[in-house]
């Protein structure tokens, strides 16, 4: 149901401090902060996520749209049903990838196989 997926670290979401700081300062991420629904973030991902890389456009300092979207999903929280929607997404592989990254960053290792 609407039960929230429990993340292990609600402060940093297990992102390293450098990447987290780069995301929080990122212009694109600042636009995502104005979107406060799961569906809204999904719509953004359809439009702007075109890689599964951590950084965009050959940069080592500008986080990709995927990682900005992933971090935004952590800040608004994702239910189990929404996580399943990400994981089973058929139309856009980067949305599915985002679901797996959400688990990778958010789930305690000992609970991975309980899903």
N, C-alpha and C positions, 0 to 999 in steps of 0.2 A: 504494500500500500504506500501511503505517503510517509512511511517511516524513514527518517533520515539515515543516510549511510554514515556510520561513525568513522571519523578520521582520527588518526593517532596524534596529530599535532596541530591544534587549532590556531597556534601563533604563526608558525612558519610554513605549515603544510608540507614539511620535510623538503622544502626547496633550499638550496644553499643560499647563503646570505647575499653573495654577489648577484646571482640570477634574480633573486627576489627584489633586491634594490633596483636592478635594471628594469624589471617589470613595473614596479611601482612608479618609476620615473618616466615610463614609456608613454608617448603621446597617444598611441592606439589604446593602450590599457585605460588611460584616463577617459576615453570615450566609452569604454565598456562599463565603467563605474556607473554611468547613467542608465544602464540596462540592468534591471533587477529581477528578471525572470529567466528561468531555464530556457523557455522557448525563444526569448529574445537573443540569448547568447547563441543558441543553435542557429538562428537566422544569420547572425554575424559570421559564424563559422562557415556556413554555406557560401557567403559572399567573399570572405577574405582569407580563409585558411587554405593554403596551397602547398604546404610542405609539412613534414613531420619533424623537421629539424628544430633544435632548440633555439637557434638564432636565424634571423631572416637575411636573405640577400647577400650571403657571403660575409656577413658581419660577425664579429665576436663580442659585440656589445649591445646590439639591438635585438631584443627577444622576438621570436616569431609570433605571428598572430595566433598560432595554435597554443603556445605556452602562455600568452596573455589571456586567451580564452579559458584555458585550463585553470589558471590562477583565479580568474574571476568566478568560475564555477565553484571553486573551493570557498571563496568569500561569501557566496550566496547560499551554499549548501546544496546537496543533491540527494534526492530520495533514492531508495533502492529501485523503484520503478523507473525513475529518470536514468539511473545508471544502466539499467537493462536496455533502455531505449538507445543510449549511446553505444553500448556493446553490440547490439544487434542491428545497428544502422546499416542499411543496404545502399543508399544513394551516394554517400560521400565518405570515402575511406578514412579521411582525417577525423571525422566525427567519431568513428569506431575507435580509431587510434587514441583519441582523447579519453574515451572511456577506459581503455587499458592503462593509460597514463594516470588517470584519476585513482585507479586501484593501486598502481605501483607507488605513487607518492602518498596516498591517503590511508592505505590499509596496513594494519600491523601484520608483519610477516607471518606470525603464528596463526593468523585468522584467514590467510589467503585462500585456503582450501575449504573454508566453511561457507564460501559464497554460494 
